């Protein structure tokens, strides 16, 4: 047994109840899903969860962009799924979590999301990601090396197009073409996040351009995330943006139920499987999972599960999960993005939403 495993098993769950002034926005987040299945009903869980969120005052639902792998393979285009959700919901915001911006022309991003903005009555938002897996860039191989700079340049272009400006873009044979996109969206300004898992520089750059931030609790300590959020809000202020208007959304694996022990046994196998698939994507990319043999990998996964359950996932009863919400509020998180599709059976996921809604209801109201 590794030292990490010993530490994980020795970790005692803390209990930290909600403070009377605490408020937090809750959203639902989708990222998993096996894209290899051939039968019907692949998106029923997404549709059912969206309808539940819409009826129970959740703030938004996020759908991702994933390519070429089983892990997330149900989600190659978030705008298509958001268009479907627009016809099934009335209130919640419909967000991409995320668009891999360097894989697309900024004109197409502006056009597609303007369509969904119209279909939804002005409820869309997008998180912009620079992409990380090299294989994804078969769609735009020339953009891989400079993908982060390309993303930030595209954010400015998308904003201008969304505002109705004519933007000069490269045309055929060295020509320059003035482009104004249609249809016109309903929202005057497209809500935009920048996705960042690890780089404090990306947090700073998000602040410089006045975007929100979408991050996750995977593979980072809360104290480190707090430092990144501080850097983000400092960058907002230094660039002339109101730091209070910048929103930090943090993704956490989520399943709530009536008993901590019951929830732990339900989520153990699917969450370990999810983590195994997630970390296996690091093979060949230099991640810490790559050089481990099978026994070492299983020990790491077991340790990771214990740490997730105890400290950095919304797993257990609403009372237990208040501890993590309070910790997130302390470091400046404004919104928790609840990843619910990490491998549990659809009926089980849906049954847990009522307990999640109980937690959400405790944090409703105006921020003090």
Protein Blocks (a to p, Z undefined) as FASTA:
>chain_A
ZZklmmmmmpccddddddfkbccddddddfehpfkbcbehklmmmmmmmmmmmmnopabd
cddddehiaghplmmblklmmmmmmmmcckbccddddddfklpcfklmmmmmmmmmmmnn
opaccdddebjafklmmmommlmmmmmmmmmmmmmmmmmmmnopacddddeehiacdddd
ddddfblbdcdddddfklmklmmmmmmnopacdddfehiafklmmmmmmmmmmmmmmnop
afklpccdddddddddfbfklmmmmmmmmmmmmmmmmmmmmgonlpaklmpcfklmmmmm
mmmmmmmmmmmccedjfklmmmmmmmmmmnopabdcddfbgopafklmmmmmmmmmmmmm
mmgcjdZZ
